[in-house]
């Protein structure tokens, strides 16, 4: 363990092995730092919060603070972060609002400088948030999603897995899995083919997703009819069913 003499570590914090804590960092009560975490400088971690092994925190990152929610009244909520996630300069991640609730950030995520994850968000694994991207409260982000820089996401929105959203684009509605979305207003502009192939999706799976895309986004069918046709004409792959379940669970409306 390597802790700079100017760092302030609360006695009630739990620090794993081989942790490095740099100059002027603050680690509060109720924080649990996994093995191999690295805090660069002036990082502030507040609890209750749990961070998995080998997370990295760059200068000025602030995680686990009270939510920016007027309903918050001091409840004992928490933040939970997986392993190997990276939090760049001056990004912020807040705890949940109500007692017993939590904000969740997955493993192997990259949260770039000045990005923000608000209370009660659930962010999956391998997610990338660009500089100044912001998630309002109760947002859900699927695995391998990419949210480009200066992109605000409205509260309660769901962003599907393997989706990429262009920079500077307001996101007021749910964005389905496996697609690219951009523009003002936000619209879907095809499958995220490059991302899918880079992540090892087979030609068969990509072909079925292309068929699914044409049915849902190009056939002019209403949602229920499009899903019925997808389930009838596409192979019963897990990715196809996950797409359909996402559409069926949407409450804010869909980006089309």
C-alpha positions in Angstrom: 0.0 0.0 0.0 1.3 3.5 -0.9 -0.5 6.5 0.6 0.8 10.0 0.2 1.2 11.9 3.5 -1.2 14.6 2.4 -4.1 12.2 1.8 -6.9 12.0 4.3 -8.2 8.5 5.0 -11.1 8.0 7.4 -10.5 5.2 9.9 -13.8 3.7 8.9 -12.7 3.3 5.3 -11.6 -0.2 4.1 -8.5 -0.2 1.9 -7.5 -3.3 -0.1 -3.9 -4.5 -0.7 -1.6 -2.8 -3.2 -3.6 0.4 -3.3 -2.0 3.7 -4.2 -3.5 7.0 -2.9 -1.9 10.2 -4.2 -1.6 13.7 -2.9 -4.6 15.5 -1.3 -7.0 12.6 -1.9 -9.9 12.2 0.5 -11.4 8.7 1.2 -14.4 8.9 3.5 -16.1 6.6 6.0 -18.0 3.7 4.4 -15.7 3.5 1.4 -14.4 0.1 0.4 -11.5 0.2 -2.1 -10.6 -3.1 -3.8 -7.1 -4.4 -4.3 -4.9 -2.6 -6.7 -7.0 0.6 -7.0 -5.1 3.8 -8.0 -6.1 7.3 -6.9 -4.0 9.9 -8.7 -4.4 13.3 -6.9 -7.2 15.3 -5.3 -9.6 12.4 -5.7 -12.6 12.4 -3.4 -14.5 9.2 -2.5 -17.4 9.3 -0.2 -19.4 6.5 1.3 -21.3 4.3 1.5 -19.5 3.2 -1.6 -17.8 0.0 -2.9 -15.2 0.0 -5.6 -13.9 -3.2 -7.2 -10.3 -4.2 -7.8 -7.9 -2.2 -10.0 -10.1 0.9 -10.6 -8.3 4.0 -11.5 -9.2 7.6 -10.5 -7.6 10.6 -12.1 -7.1 14.1 -10.8 -10.2 15.7 -9.3 -12.6 12.8 -9.8 -15.4 12.8 -7.2 -17.5 9.7 -6.5 -20.0 8.7 -3.9 -21.2 12.2 -3.1 -24.8 13.1 -2.1 -27.2 13.1 -5.1 -28.3 16.3 -6.7 -31.9 15.5 -6.0 -34.2 17.8 -4.1 -35.9 14.7 -2.6 -32.7 13.6 -0.9 -32.9 14.0 2.9 -29.8 12.3 4.1 -30.9 8.7 3.5 -28.2 5.9 3.7 -28.0 5.1 0.0 -24.9 3.8 -1.7 -22.7 3.6 -4.8 -21.4 0.3 -6.2 -18.6 0.1 -8.9 -17.2 -3.0 -10.5 -13.6 -3.8 -11.3 -11.1 -2.1 -13.5 -13.2 0.9 -14.3 -11.5 4.2 -15.1 -12.7 7.6 -14.0 -10.9 10.5 -15.6 -10.4 14.1 -14.5 -13.2 15.9 -12.6 -15.9 13.3 -13.5 -18.7 12.9 -10.9 -20.8 9.9 -9.8 -23.4 10.2 -7.1 -25.1 7.9 -4.7 -28.8 7.0 -4.9 -31.6 9.1 -3.4 -33.6 6.8 -1.0 -32.4 4.5 1.8 -31.4 1.0 0.6 -31.1 2.2 -3.1 -27.9 2.3 -5.1 -26.2 3.7 -8.1 -24.4 1.0 -10.0 -21.4 1.3 -12.4 -20.1 -1.9 -14.0 -16.7 -3.3 -14.7 -14.2 -2.2 -17.4 -16.0 1.2 -17.9 -14.3 4.4 -19.1 -15.8 7.6 -17.7 -14.0 10.5 -19.4 -13.3 14.0 -18.0 -16.2 16.0 -16.7 -18.7 13.3 -17.4 -21.5 12.8 -14.8 -23.5 9.8 -13.6 -26.4 10.9 -11.4 -28.3 9.1 -8.7 -29.9 5.7 -9.2 -28.3 5.1 -12.6 -27.4 1.6 -13.6 -24.5 1.4 -16.0 -23.4 -1.9 -17.5 -19.9 -3.3 -18.3 -17.5 -2.0 -20.9 -19.4 1.3 -21.3 -17.6 4.4 -22.6 -18.8 7.9 -21.6 -17.2 10.7 -23.6 -16.0 14.0 -22.2 -18.9 16.0 -20.6 -21.5 13.3 -21.3 -24.1 13.4 -18.6 -26.7 10.9 -17.3 -29.6 12.3 -15.4 -31.2 10.2 -12.6 -32.5 6.7 -13.0 -30.8 6.2 -16.5 -30.0 2.6 -17.5 -27.1 1.9 -19.9 -26.5 -1.5 -21.4 -23.1 -3.3 -21.8 -20.7 -2.0 -24.4 -22.7 1.1 -25.1 -20.8 4.3 -26.2 -22.1 7.7 -25.3 -20.1 10.4 -27.1 -19.0 13.7 -25.6 -21.3 16.5 -24.6 -24.3 14.3 -24.8 -27.1 14.8 -22.1 -29.4 11.8 -21.4 -32.8 12.5 -19.9 -33.9 10.9 -16.6 -35.4 7.4 -16.8 -34.1 6.8 -20.3 -32.7 3.4 -21.2 -29.8 2.9 -23.7 -29.5 -0.5 -25.1 -26.4 -2.7 -25.3 -23.8 -2.2 -28.1 -25.4 1.1 -29.0 -23.3 4.2 -30.0 -24.7 7.7 -29.6 -23.2 10.6 -31.4 -21.6 13.6 -29.7 -23.6 16.6 -28.6 -27.0 14.8 -29.1 -29.8 15.2 -26.6 -31.3 11.8 -25.7 -34.9 12.2 -24.5 -36.2 8.7 -25.3 -35.0 5.1 -25.1 -32.4 4.0 -27.6 -32.7 0.4 -28.8 -29.8 -2.1 -28.6 -27.2 -2.6 -31.4 -27.9 0.7 -33.3 -26.2 4.0 -34.0 -28.1 7.2 -33.1 -27.3 10.8 -33.7 -28.8 14.1 -34.9 -31.2 16.9 -33.7 -33.7 15.5 -32.9 -32.0 12.2 -32.1 -32.7 9.5 -34.7 -31.5 6.0 -35.4 -29.1 5.7 -38.4 -28.5 2.0 -38.9 -26.9 -0.9 -37.0 -23.6 -0.4 -35.1 -21.9 -2.8 -37.5 -18.4 -1.8 -36.8 -18.9 -2.2 -33.0 -20.7 -5.6 -33.5 -17.9 -7.0 -35.7 -15.2 -5.8 -33.4 -16.8 -7.5 -30.5 -17.0 -10.9 -32.3 -20.6 -11.1 -33.4 -20.9 -13.8 -36.0 -22.0 -13.2 -39.6 -25.2 -15.1 -38.9 -26.0 -13.0 -35.9 -25.3 -9.7 -37.7 -27.4 -10.9 -40.6 -30.4 -11.6 -38.4 -29.9 -8.2 -36.7 -29.9 -6.6 -40.2 -33.2 -8.4 -41.0 -34.6 -7.3 -37.6 -33.5 -3.7 -38.3 -35.3 -3.6 -41.6 -38.5 -4.9 -40.1 -38.6 -2.6 -37.1 -37.2 0.6 -38.6 -38.1 0.4 -42.3 -41.4 -1.5 -42.6 -43.7 1.3 -41.2 -45.4 -1.4 -39.0 -46.7 -0.4 -35.6 -44.5 -1.6 -32.8 -46.6 -4.7 -31.8 -46.9 -5.8 -35.4 -43.2 -5.3 -36.1 -42.2 -7.4 -33.0 -44.6 -10.1 -34.0 -43.0 -10.2 -37.5 -39.5 -10.2 -36.1 -40.3 -13.2 -33.9 -41.9 -15.0 -36.9 -39.2 -14.3 -39.5 -35.9 -14.0 -37.6 -34.1 -16.9 -36.1 -34.7 -17.3 -32.4 -31.3 -15.9 -31.4 -30.7 -14.5 -27.9 -29.8 -11.1 -29.4 -33.1 -11.0 -31.3 -35.1 -11.8 -28.2 -33.1 -9.2 -26.1 -34.0 -6.5 -28.7 -37.6 -7.4 -28.5 -37.7 -7.4 -24.7 -36.1 -4.0 -24.7 -38.7 -2.6 -27.0 -41.5 -4.2 -24.9 -40.1 -2.8 -21.7 -39.8 0.8 -23.0 -41.7 3.4 -20.9 -40.3 6.7 -22.3 -40.9 5.9 -25.9 -38.4 4.9 -28.5 -35.9 6.7 -30.7 -36.9 5.8 -34.2 
